[in-house]
């Protein structure tokens, strides 16, 4: 296998692992801090830092409240799902 083919295969495998983590609704419940979750967390932190520089303080607080509400809704929905423990 050539260097380019190996590099592409490795890169594609990493992206596939991240997408699999994103698509698995049960993943957060069973995760102990896997590499894909750490990458996702880093991206979200980077995004929020960038947005905090571009939004007014009021806009940023509004965004934070919306995200907190969405998190609460998702957690409530997750806890009501069949098969959760």
C-alpha positions in Angstrom: 0.0 0.0 0.0 1.4 3.4 -0.9 1.9 6.2 1.6 -1.0 8.2 0.1 -3.4 5.2 0.2 -2.5 4.4 3.8 -2.9 8.0 4.8 -6.3 8.2 3.2 -7.4 5.0 4.7 -6.4 6.1 8.2 -8.0 9.5 7.8 -11.2 8.0 6.5 -11.3 5.4 9.4 -11.0 8.3 11.9 -13.8 10.2 10.3 -15.9 7.0 10.2 -15.3 6.5 13.9 -16.4 10.0 14.7 -19.5 9.7 12.6 -20.4 6.4 14.2 -20.1 8.0 17.6 -22.3 10.9 16.6 -25.0 8.5 15.1 -25.1 6.2 18.1 -27.7 7.6 20.5 -26.7 5.2 23.3 -23.0 6.1 23.0 -22.9 8.9 25.6 -24.5 6.7 28.2 -21.7 4.1 27.9 -18.7 6.3 27.0 -15.8 6.7 29.3 -14.1 9.4 27.3 -13.2 7.8 24.0 -11.1 9.5 21.4 -14.0 10.4 19.1 -15.8 12.0 22.1 -12.7 14.0 23.0 -12.4 15.3 19.4 -16.1 16.2 19.3 -15.7 18.0 22.6 -12.7 19.9 21.4 -14.5 21.0 18.2 -17.5 22.2 20.2 -15.2 24.2 22.7 -13.4 25.8 19.7 -16.7 26.7 18.1 -18.1 28.2 21.3 -14.9 30.3 21.8 -15.1 31.6 18.3 -18.8 32.5 18.7 -18.2 34.2 22.0 -15.8 36.6 20.2 -18.2 37.3 17.4 -21.5 37.6 19.3 -22.5 40.3 21.7 -22.7 39.2 25.3 -26.5 39.2 25.2 -26.5 37.1 22.0 -24.0 34.6 23.5 -26.0 34.2 26.7 -29.1 33.7 24.6 -27.3 31.0 22.6 -26.1 29.4 25.8 -29.6 29.3 27.2 -31.0 27.7 24.0 -28.3 25.1 24.1 -28.9 24.4 27.8 -32.6 24.0 27.1 -31.9 21.7 24.2 -29.6 19.6 26.4 -32.3 19.4 29.1 -34.9 18.3 26.4 -32.5 15.7 25.0 -31.8 14.3 28.5 -35.5 14.1 29.3 -36.2 12.4 26.0 -33.3 10.0 26.6 -34.4 9.1 30.1 -37.9 8.3 28.8 -36.7 6.1 26.0 -37.4 2.3 26.3 -34.4 0.3 27.3 -32.7 3.0 29.3 -31.5 2.3 32.8 
